[in-house]
Amino acid sequence: MKTTSLVFFFMMTIVSVFSQQSIVKGKVSLVNYAGKFPAGTEITFSAGSYSYSTNVAEDGTFQVPSTCPEKAVIFLSNDSHLRDGVTLNDLARIQKHVTGVEFIKDFLLLQASDVNNDRKVNSADLTVLRQMILGLTSKWPNGQPSWRFAKVPDSVSSSGQGTSYNYTFQDVKKQVVLKFYGIKTGDVDGSAL
């Protein structure tokens, strides 16, 4: 009986050692959206053949195994909640831009206005936006995701001039907070969250 208990304890110890992988905790913050993080957002760490993806919690926190290489490319993705934050207010604002009444000058809002992903803001975007608001389409055209996340450059304030969509870190395990701009397709008034 003692031998059986000892063997069982030894086997449980081995399982425990292999199943307890140390983790690194971090947090993602969106500098242009206050409040919750968009549900369904995934964070991916990749380096060579290594790739690890996990969900970001509503408060922006995430965990990554300590086995992640020191240098990794980190990016965010989210293609859920297509119509979240997309309203008639956004349509009116983009229409003013297209007709020249009131131009959108913020770089991030221009990216959000380009709903058909052709690198222009024009009447074609208005057509797609109307279809999304009316529920006539279930996805953005040309591979446009619901959310894009642009890296906040260290040397630029939150004016929204970042165009890089990922981080490359020399030491992933020491990075505590990642700062991104959230770009919600079709949401130019910031009502998505």
N, C-alpha and C positions, 0 to 999 in steps of 0.2 A: 504494500500500500504506500509506504514511504517512497519507494522507487518510482511508482506511477506519478505521485504528486510532484516529485522532483523533476521528472522528465517533462510533465505538463508545464511547470513553472519555467523551466529552461526554454521550452518551445515558445511560450508566450513572450518571454523576454526577447527572443530573437525576432519574432513578429513585430513586437513593439519598436525595436531599434530600427528595423527596415521601414516601418510604416510612418515613423515620426521623422519627417523631413523638415529641417529647419527652414523657416520662411523669412522673407524680407518684406516689411510692410511699407507702403507708400500712400501718397494721396495725389489725386489729380484735381486741379482747380480750374474753373472756367472764369477768366477775368472779365468777360463781358456778359455773363449770365449769373445772377445771384440765385442762391437757393439750391434746390435739388439738382443732382446730376441726371442727365437724360437716361431713363430706364433702358436697358438693353445694350448699353455701351460695353464694348469689349476692348481690352488692352492686350496688345501682343508684343512680346519681346522676341527678337530674332537675331541670330549671329551665326553665319555659316549654315550648318545643318541643324542648329538648335532653333527651336521655335516653341514658345509657350504662350498660350492665350488664356485669359480669365476675365470674368465680369468685373466691372467697376460698380461698387455699391452706390446707393443713392447719395451718400455723403461724400462720394469721390474716392473712398479708400479702396485699395487693392492689395493683394499679396502675391508674391512671386517666390518660387523656390530658391534657396541659396545656391542651387546648382546652376543658376543662370550665369552665363559668362560675364566677366567684368565689363566688357565692351559689347553693347547691344543696341540695335535700332528698336525704338519704341514707338508704336503708333496706335491710334484709337480708331474704332469703327462702330457705326450704328446705322442700321437701315430699317429701323422700326418707327412707328408713330409718324407716318408720312404726313398726315394732315394736322398734326399737333402744331398749334401756333400759326397756322395758315388761315388768314381771315380776309374779309373784304377790305379791311384797313390796309393790308399788305398790297392787295390788288390796286387800290387807289394810289398808294405811294409809288408803286412801280409805274403806273400809268402816267403820273405827273412827271416822272423821270423820262419816260419814253417820248412824251409830247413836248418836253422842254420847259414845262411850267416850273418845276422844282427838281433840280438834279440831286441825285444821291451821290455824295462825295466820299463817304466812308467805304474803304476798301472791302471790309467784311460784308457790309450790307450790299455792295455791288455783287459780291460772290453769291450771297443768298438770293439775290434777285435773278440771277442767271439760272432759272429753274430747268431749262432744257440742256444745260451744260455745253453751250456752243461758244463760250467766252465772249458773248455779247448780251446786252440787256436791250430787248426790242419787243415788238408786238407778238412775236412767236412765244416769248415767255409769258405774256399776258394770256394768251390762248391756253397754254398748258396750266397756268395757275387757276384760271376759271374752271377748267375741267377737274382739277384736284378739289377745289372748293365745292363743286357740285357733286362730287363723288363719282364722276364719269371715268376716272382712271385710278388704277391701284398702284402705280409706280411712277417715279420721275423718269423722263426719257434719257436716252444716251448714257445709261449707267450712273446717273446722278444719285448719290445716296441721300438718305433723309438728313443725316448729320455729317459734317466734315469738321475736323479739328485741326487748327493750324497752330504750330508751335509759337509761343510768345518769345520773340528774340530778347536776349539779355540786355541789349543796348537800345531797345526801342520801348517807349511808353505804350500804354494801352490804346494807341491811336488806330491800331488795326492794319498795320502794313506788312504783317508776316505772311509769307507764302509757302513756307516749308511745312509739310504735313507730318513730320516725324522728328523725333529726337535721336541723336546718336550720343550715347554717354560712354565716357571712359571708365566710370566706376558706378555701375547701376546700383550696387548695394549701399552706396552712401547717399544716393539721391532721395530726398525725403518728399519734396513737393514738385510735381510736374505742372507747368502752367501752359494752358492751351487757350486759344480762342475757340468758342463754339460757333459754328456756322450752320444754322438750321435752314435747309432749303425752303425758300418761299416766305420765311419769317423775317420781315424787315422792321417790324415794330417791337421785337424782343418779347413777344408774349408766349413763346413756346414753353417756358418753365415757370 
